[in-house]
Amino acid sequence: MSDPKLQRADGCSIFFTLILATVIISVFYLIPKIFPPDPHSPVSEEISKQRQQKIDANKLEAEKFANMLDSYHSENNSSIENVMQKVLEDYESNKTSAP
């Protein structure tokens, strides 16, 4: 069997471990107080206008894309139901032809 004296914790190493843990935890909380984050600059009217222009441009692009998809499906006379039905049929034909 193993020697019970070797299984006992060394009081000195536990003490240093606790001191080290205390130092690390205190540093974790003190560093943000010593080095505060940079303050955010206030939002100006110009920045708000630029943001609104970008939002409007993205909305316009999304509408164009949706219209392009709708026109494609109307030209091909397809609907989501028909496309999904074709996918299922292709899947089942591949499944039956596999050994």
PEWO-V99126 format. One record per residue. N is the residue number from 0. RES is the residue in one letter. SS is DSSP state (h for helix, s for strand, l for the rest). D_FIRST is the distance of its C-alpha to the first C-alpha in whole Angstrom. Layout:
n: (N;N)
res: (RES;RES)
ss: (SS;SS)
d_first: (D_FIRST;D_FIRST)
This chain:
n: (0;1;2;3;4;5;6;7;8;9;10;11;12;13;14;15;16;17;18;19;20;21;22;23;24;25;26;27;28;29;30;31;32;33;34;35;36;37;38;39;40;41;42;43;44;45;46;47;48;49;50;51;52;53;54;55;56;57;58;59;60;61;62;63;64;65;66;67;68;69;70;71;72;73;74;75;76;77;78;79;80;81;82;83;84;85;86;87;88;89;90;91;92;93;94;95;96;97;98)
res: (M;S;D;P;K;L;Q;R;A;D;G;C;S;I;F;F;T;L;I;L;A;T;V;I;I;S;V;F;Y;L;I;P;K;I;F;P;P;D;P;H;S;P;V;S;E;E;I;S;K;Q;R;Q;Q;K;I;D;A;N;K;L;E;A;E;K;F;A;N;M;L;D;S;Y;H;S;E;N;N;S;S;I;E;N;V;M;Q;K;V;L;E;D;Y;E;S;N;K;T;S;A;P)
ss: (l;l;l;h;h;h;h;l;l;l;h;h;h;h;h;h;h;h;h;h;h;h;h;h;h;h;h;h;h;h;h;h;h;h;l;l;l;l;l;l;l;l;l;l;h;h;h;h;h;h;h;h;h;h;h;h;h;h;h;h;h;h;h;h;h;h;h;h;h;h;h;h;h;h;h;l;l;l;l;h;h;h;h;h;h;h;h;h;h;h;h;h;h;h;h;h;h;l;l)
d_first: (0;4;7;9;12;11;12;15;18;20;24;26;25;25;28;30;29;31;34;33;33;36;38;38;39;42;43;43;45;48;48;51;52;53;54;56;57;61;63;64;68;70;72;75;78;78;74;75;78;76;73;76;77;74;73;77;76;73;75;78;76;74;77;78;75;76;79;79;76;79;82;80;79;82;84;82;82;79;76;73;73;75;72;69;71;72;68;67;69;68;65;66;68;65;62;65;66;62;61)
